[in-house]
Amino acid sequence: MLGFLSKKRKIATVTNDHRIYAQLATLIKLQFQAKGFSFLPGQPVNSILTGRHSSKLRGRGLNFEELRHYRAGDDIRTMDWKVTNRTKKPHVRVFTEERERNVVLLVDQRVSMFFGSEEKMKSVAAAEAAALIAWRVLASGDRVGAVVINDQSIVHIPPERSKSNVIKILSKIVEFNQQLKVGRSSHNKRLQEAIDTAARTLSHDALLILISDGSGWNQQTTDRIRRISQHNDIISLKIFDPAEEQLPDIDHLVVSDGKLQVEVTGNPAKLRENFQQQYDNNLGLIRTELKKYGVPLIPIDTIRPVQEQLIKALGGIRR
């Protein structure tokens, strides 16, 4: 009986460890740290969302308001030439900016995200990034929704401009996060299916933010990104752990999936070189494919505070 209680207590302690599992209370409190970055147009010059290799954010869409006579100072690009030719008088089309924009977060909580070598799990870093972005989007006056995935399910939460909807999103992320366990197999095709789900719900001029480690990325993923990017903005947050970039410089290496352990033998230096090359190839593929369609890639590691990394990537603005 004592052993059973001890095991239950140990499990509870691990579940409450915010480095291993995301906590809803922590994600809600992040609303007070969601400052210093923005996803609105007019980014600072040192933001990753500006520059010749990154697409300019479209911003909110435009609604047609009226057709009226040309007035001094009107932008000639708004001229309606068909009406002008028919009436022999210059006319312009008047548009107003939509008051709200749909922003959809695709949040990956598959088992491939359940890894961390030092500070926190990738799955926790993804949850924190999603929370910070959701709170920031809401504060900017836009609607926020989400597609949250694990290896078994895909859940779509439609965009709304409300605190209750953000909490609904965070609750689902935490639910999926706390179901993660070592030893489970990862569903690589789930990423493509989740992007399909997001694509079906996106209107023109929406913003899709991918928050994932990119596990299972292939040509089909790129094709989906290409189609969405034709009418919407996309930003990708690549969640990674430093141990995925480079194996530790040790001679004796034991690898485990949480159930079995395998001792890796052979030439350690060659093994590290091959490991590094494979990681670089995978990251290079994702970076190259995203760059083709003007999709910015923001790397987020599991070591530094996520808010700090978002501020640095987006130019350290204060809005």
Backbone torsions as a table, in degrees:
resi	resn	phi	psi	omega
1	MET	NA	-43.6	178.6
2	LEU	-62.6	-39.7	178.6
3	GLY	-63.0	-39.6	179.5
4	PHE	-64.1	-45.3	179.5
5	LEU	-63.6	-38.6	179.7
6	SER	-63.6	-40.3	179.5
7	LYS	-65.7	-41.9	179.1
8	LYS	-63.4	-40.9	-179.5
9	ARG	-64.7	-39.2	179.9
10	LYS	-65.1	-43.1	179.1
11	ILE	-62.5	-42.9	-180.0
12	ALA	-62.8	-38.8	179.9
13	THR	-64.0	-43.2	179.4
14	VAL	-64.4	-43.3	-178.9
15	THR	-61.9	-32.3	-178.9
16	ASN	-88.6	-0.9	178.5
17	ASP	-78.0	111.2	-173.9
18	HIS	-67.2	-11.9	176.4
19	ARG	-79.4	-26.6	-176.3
20	ILE	-100.0	-41.8	179.8
21	TYR	-127.6	138.4	178.8
22	ALA	-69.1	143.3	179.3
23	GLN	-115.4	131.6	-177.1
24	LEU	-59.6	-42.1	-179.4
25	ALA	-59.8	-39.1	179.4
26	THR	-66.1	-42.9	-179.2
27	LEU	-66.4	-35.1	177.7
28	ILE	-67.9	-39.6	179.7
29	LYS	-66.1	-21.3	-179.5
30	LEU	-65.8	-11.5	177.0
31	GLN	-60.7	-25.7	-179.3
32	PHE	-83.7	-9.6	176.8
33	GLN	-106.5	-2.6	-176.7
34	ALA	-79.0	67.0	-177.6
35	LYS	-139.2	161.5	174.9
36	GLY	88.4	3.9	177.1
37	PHE	-150.9	162.2	-178.0
38	SER	-155.3	156.8	174.6
39	PHE	-113.5	19.0	176.7
40	LEU	-82.6	157.9	174.3
41	PRO	-62.0	168.6	-179.1
42	GLY	77.2	42.8	179.9
43	GLN	-69.3	152.9	175.4
44	PRO	-65.3	160.4	-173.0
45	VAL	-62.8	-27.3	-178.5
46	ASN	-95.1	12.4	176.0
47	SER	-78.9	145.7	178.3
48	ILE	-67.8	-15.3	-179.7
49	LEU	-86.2	4.2	174.5
50	THR	-120.9	174.3	-179.8
51	GLY	106.7	165.5	-171.7
52	ARG	-73.7	-16.6	-179.1
53	HIS	-99.7	-2.8	-178.8
54	SER	-118.5	145.5	179.5
55	SER	-73.3	146.4	171.8
56	LYS	-78.3	137.6	179.4
57	LEU	-64.8	133.1	179.7
58	ARG	-67.1	-32.4	-175.7
59	GLY	79.9	-165.8	-179.2
60	ARG	-68.9	152.1	-179.5
61	GLY	-72.8	175.3	-179.3
62	LEU	-115.4	138.9	175.4
63	ASN	-106.6	133.4	176.4
64	PHE	-72.2	127.6	-177.5
65	GLU	-104.1	-52.5	-175.4
66	GLU	-162.9	164.7	172.9
67	LEU	-112.9	124.2	-176.7
68	ARG	-142.5	170.1	178.2
69	HIS	-65.0	147.5	177.6
70	TYR	-64.3	138.6	175.9
71	ARG	-122.7	151.8	178.9
72	ALA	-56.2	129.4	180.0
73	GLY	99.5	-12.5	177.5
74	ASP	-65.2	147.1	178.4
75	ASP	-72.1	123.1	-177.4
76	ILE	-62.7	-21.3	179.6
77	ARG	-68.8	-15.1	179.4
78	THR	-93.6	5.7	179.8
79	MET	-62.7	135.9	172.8
80	ASP	-98.5	98.5	-171.4
81	TRP	-71.8	-29.3	178.3
82	LYS	-64.5	-48.5	179.8
83	VAL	-66.9	-39.5	179.0
84	THR	-59.8	-45.1	180.0
85	ASN	-67.5	-36.4	-177.4
86	ARG	-72.3	-40.6	-176.1
87	THR	-93.5	-11.8	-176.5
88	LYS	64.6	17.9	176.1
89	LYS	-131.8	137.8	-177.0
90	PRO	-67.0	130.7	177.0
91	HIS	-125.4	149.2	176.4
92	VAL	-125.4	153.1	175.1
93	ARG	-96.8	131.3	-176.9
94	VAL	-106.0	128.8	179.7
95	PHE	-121.4	151.9	171.2
96	THR	-124.1	147.2	-179.6
97	GLU	-73.3	136.3	174.7
98	GLU	-58.0	141.4	-177.2
99	ARG	-73.7	-25.4	-177.2
100	GLU	-134.8	148.9	177.8
101	ARG	-121.3	145.3	175.3
102	ASN	-83.3	124.5	174.9
103	VAL	-120.0	123.8	-177.6
104	VAL	-116.9	127.2	177.1
105	LEU	-98.2	128.7	172.1
106	LEU	-102.8	109.8	-171.0
107	VAL	-110.7	118.3	-176.1
108	ASP	-89.4	120.8	174.6
109	GLN	-128.5	38.6	175.1
110	ARG	-76.9	168.1	-175.3
111	VAL	-65.3	-23.1	176.6
112	SER	-63.3	-21.4	179.0
113	MET	-84.1	-10.0	-176.2
114	PHE	-87.1	67.3	-178.7
115	PHE	-150.8	139.5	175.4
116	GLY	-165.0	134.5	-175.0
117	SER	-97.6	-23.6	-175.3
118	GLU	-134.6	-74.7	-167.7
119	GLU	-86.0	-51.4	-176.5
120	LYS	-155.6	165.8	177.1
121	MET	-73.5	152.6	174.5
122	LYS	-59.8	-37.4	-179.8
123	SER	-62.5	-35.5	177.9
124	VAL	-71.9	-42.7	177.5
125	ALA	-59.7	-39.6	178.2
126	ALA	-64.9	-41.7	178.9
127	ALA	-63.2	-42.0	179.7
128	GLU	-66.8	-41.0	177.8
129	ALA	-61.6	-43.8	179.5
130	ALA	-62.0	-41.5	-179.5
131	ALA	-64.8	-47.9	-179.9
132	LEU	-59.8	-43.2	-178.8
133	ILE	-68.4	-43.2	-179.5
134	ALA	-60.4	-45.5	179.0
135	TRP	-64.9	-37.9	-179.1
136	ARG	-68.1	-41.9	178.9
137	VAL	-61.4	-44.3	179.4
138	LEU	-61.4	-43.3	179.7
139	ALA	-65.5	-25.1	179.5
140	SER	-81.9	-4.8	177.1
141	GLY	92.2	13.6	-179.7
142	ASP	-105.4	165.4	177.5
143	ARG	-87.4	141.8	-179.9
144	VAL	-127.6	134.3	175.5
145	GLY	-134.2	-175.1	-176.8
146	ALA	-156.9	154.7	165.3
147	VAL	-121.0	111.2	-176.5
148	VAL	-107.5	130.9	-174.9
149	ILE	-128.3	148.1	162.8
150	ASN	-131.2	-163.1	-175.7
151	ASP	-79.6	-10.0	-178.9
152	GLN	-111.7	-29.1	-168.8
153	SER	-139.1	159.0	171.0
154	ILE	-129.7	123.8	-179.1
155	VAL	-119.1	126.9	178.0
156	HIS	-105.0	129.2	175.9
157	ILE	-117.2	111.2	-175.3
158	PRO	-60.3	150.0	180.0
159	PRO	-66.2	136.6	172.9
160	GLU	-144.5	155.5	175.2
161	ARG	-100.7	78.9	-179.2
162	SER	-157.9	148.6	177.7
163	LYS	-65.1	-35.8	-179.1
164	SER	-63.9	-33.8	178.9
165	ASN	-71.4	-37.3	175.7
166	VAL	-61.6	-43.7	179.3
167	ILE	-64.9	-35.6	175.9
168	LYS	-61.6	-42.9	178.0
169	ILE	-62.6	-48.2	-178.1
170	LEU	-64.9	-35.7	178.9
171	SER	-64.0	-41.2	178.6
172	LYS	-67.3	-40.0	177.2
173	ILE	-60.0	-46.3	-179.7
174	VAL	-64.2	-40.1	178.7
175	GLU	-59.1	-49.3	178.9
176	PHE	-66.6	-38.6	-178.3
177	ASN	-61.8	-43.1	-175.4
178	GLN	-79.6	-2.5	173.0
179	GLN	-90.2	-8.2	-177.2
180	LEU	-69.0	136.6	176.6
181	LYS	-143.1	151.2	177.2
182	VAL	-71.1	153.9	174.7
183	GLY	92.8	-10.0	178.4
184	ARG	-82.1	149.6	179.2
185	SER	-82.2	146.7	-178.0
186	SER	-92.1	146.2	-179.4
187	HIS	-102.6	94.6	-174.3
188	ASN	-65.7	-32.7	-177.8
189	LYS	-73.7	-12.0	-177.6
190	ARG	-61.7	-31.4	180.0
191	LEU	-63.5	-45.6	178.6
192	GLN	-63.2	-40.9	179.8
193	GLU	-64.2	-37.9	179.3
194	ALA	-67.5	-40.0	177.6
195	ILE	-64.2	-38.0	175.9
196	ASP	-61.0	-42.8	178.5
197	THR	-60.4	-45.1	178.9
198	ALA	-62.9	-42.4	-177.4
199	ALA	-61.1	-37.4	-178.7
200	ARG	-68.2	-20.7	-175.5
201	THR	-105.3	-7.3	-177.1
202	LEU	-82.3	135.1	170.2
203	SER	-94.2	177.2	176.3
204	HIS	-64.4	147.9	175.5
205	ASP	64.9	25.5	173.1
206	ALA	-87.9	170.8	177.2
207	LEU	-121.8	122.1	176.2
208	LEU	-106.4	126.2	179.2
209	ILE	-116.4	112.6	178.6
210	LEU	-85.7	129.5	178.1
211	ILE	-125.8	96.9	-169.7
212	SER	-159.7	164.5	172.5
213	ASP	-88.6	-2.7	177.6
214	GLY	78.1	11.9	179.8
215	SER	-60.9	129.1	-179.9
216	GLY	88.1	8.5	179.7
217	TRP	-64.7	132.3	177.8
218	ASN	-149.2	-169.9	-176.9
219	GLN	-62.5	-34.5	178.6
220	GLN	-63.9	-35.8	176.5
221	THR	-62.8	-46.5	179.8
222	THR	-59.9	-41.6	179.6
223	ASP	-60.4	-40.1	179.0
224	ARG	-66.4	-42.2	178.5
225	ILE	-61.5	-42.1	-179.8
226	ARG	-59.2	-45.9	-177.8
227	ARG	-64.7	-42.9	-178.9
228	ILE	-66.3	-38.6	-174.7
229	SER	-69.0	-13.0	179.9
230	GLN	-66.3	-29.7	-176.3
231	HIS	-129.4	1.6	-176.8
232	ASN	-140.8	162.8	172.6
233	ASP	-89.1	145.9	175.6
234	ILE	-133.4	137.6	172.0
235	ILE	-129.1	137.4	-179.8
236	SER	-115.3	125.3	171.5
237	LEU	-100.6	115.1	-179.8
238	LYS	-93.7	107.8	-179.7
239	ILE	-86.1	128.1	-179.3
240	PHE	-146.6	160.1	175.0
241	ASP	-113.1	138.5	-178.6
242	PRO	-54.5	-30.6	179.9
243	ALA	-67.9	-18.2	176.2
244	GLU	-78.0	-23.3	-180.0
245	GLU	-78.1	-38.3	-173.4
246	GLN	-152.0	129.7	176.7
247	LEU	-68.3	149.2	178.0
248	PRO	-63.4	147.9	-177.1
249	ASP	-82.5	71.8	178.7
250	ILE	-133.2	154.5	-177.8
251	ASP	-84.0	-32.8	-176.6
252	HIS	-103.2	111.3	-175.3
253	LEU	-123.1	126.6	177.7
254	VAL	-118.4	128.0	-178.8
255	VAL	-111.6	137.8	-178.7
256	SER	-135.3	147.1	172.8
257	ASP	-103.7	13.8	-178.7
258	GLY	97.2	-16.0	178.4
259	LYS	-120.3	-50.7	-178.2
260	LEU	-112.2	152.9	176.5
261	GLN	-121.6	140.8	178.7
262	VAL	-130.2	130.6	176.0
263	GLU	-88.1	125.7	-178.8
264	VAL	-90.3	122.6	-179.6
265	THR	-115.4	170.1	179.8
266	GLY	116.1	-155.3	-178.9
267	ASN	-84.5	105.9	-176.9
268	PRO	-59.7	-40.7	-178.3
269	ALA	-63.7	-42.8	179.4
270	LYS	-66.2	-39.1	178.9
271	LEU	-61.9	-45.5	179.1
272	ARG	-63.5	-38.8	179.5
273	GLU	-63.3	-45.6	179.6
274	ASN	-64.8	-39.8	179.5
275	PHE	-62.4	-46.0	179.9
276	GLN	-62.3	-41.1	-179.0
277	GLN	-64.2	-41.6	180.0
278	GLN	-64.7	-42.6	178.8
279	TYR	-63.0	-46.1	-179.7
280	ASP	-60.8	-38.7	179.2
281	ASN	-64.6	-44.4	-179.4
282	ASN	-64.8	-45.7	179.2
283	LEU	-65.5	-40.3	179.5
284	GLY	-62.1	-38.6	178.1
285	LEU	-60.9	-49.6	-178.8
286	ILE	-62.6	-46.2	-178.0
287	ARG	-61.9	-43.6	-178.8
288	THR	-65.5	-44.0	-178.0
289	GLU	-66.4	-40.0	178.8
290	LEU	-67.0	-38.6	-177.7
291	LYS	-62.6	-32.8	179.6
292	LYS	-55.8	-34.3	-173.5
293	TYR	-113.1	21.4	174.3
294	GLY	65.4	30.9	-179.9
295	VAL	-96.0	114.2	179.9
296	PRO	-66.8	143.7	178.0
297	LEU	-114.9	121.8	178.8
298	ILE	-111.5	109.4	177.8
299	PRO	-75.8	133.4	177.7
300	ILE	-125.9	117.3	-179.6
301	ASP	-94.8	169.8	-176.7
302	THR	-91.9	4.5	-175.6
303	ILE	-97.1	-53.6	-175.8
304	ARG	-84.3	157.2	176.2
305	PRO	-57.4	135.3	-176.6
306	VAL	-63.1	-40.6	179.6
307	GLN	-58.4	-43.1	179.4
308	GLU	-59.5	-40.3	-178.6
309	GLN	-70.7	-38.3	177.9
310	LEU	-65.3	-42.2	179.3
311	ILE	-62.8	-43.9	-179.7
312	LYS	-64.4	-42.3	-177.5
313	ALA	-69.1	-33.0	-174.4
314	LEU	-103.0	19.7	168.7
315	GLY	90.1	2.6	176.2
316	GLY	64.1	37.9	-178.7
317	ILE	-82.8	159.9	-179.6
318	ARG	-125.3	102.0	179.3
319	ARG	-128.2	NA	NA
